[in-house]
């Protein structure tokens, strides 16, 4: 049985708030999934009509319905600038550090115009601090393509330690790990 993940519905930080999705986020979610630059290391852009159809069928609120899944929005404007997930890495995928293969994995995407301002770092730290306050100490994973230098640098800046490299989705992936309670404030 899988351990819990972060249960908070909203997490605030200085410039960003992590929250559940609502109808006003539709265009931002579509942009994140269809932007070829944002999706360079995430399997490429998805066709716009597929993303729209999925949102029409499942609803915008389901984009972040799972615990640990959030929209990253600007504090003050509430404009969606990205998404963040702190979820259990599926046991059947490569890239684990424990025998039970039930580790939390941090992942995020940001709109291109938001890159380089430290917002991904701020959002990730807010989520990790909230998780450290709520959950028992455990390993947290970051998996990213080795070609994604920006994500690797963010992982290092957050304090994750590189563990290994493996192949998945036809690309070399880097696995980094940190202990959850290292983010306790």
CORWO-V284257 format. One record per helix or strand of 3 or more residues. SS is the DSSP state (a for helix, b for strand). FROM is the first residue (numbers start at 0). TO is the last residue. If there is no record, write none. Layout:
# CORWO-V284257
ss: {SS,SS}
from: {FROM,FROM}
to: {TO,TO}
This chain:
# CORWO-V284257
ss: {b,a,a,a,b,b,b,a,a,b,a,b,b,a}
from: {15,22,47,59,68,79,103,111,118,138,148,160,170,179}
to: {18,33,57,63,73,87,109,113,133,144,157,167,178,182}
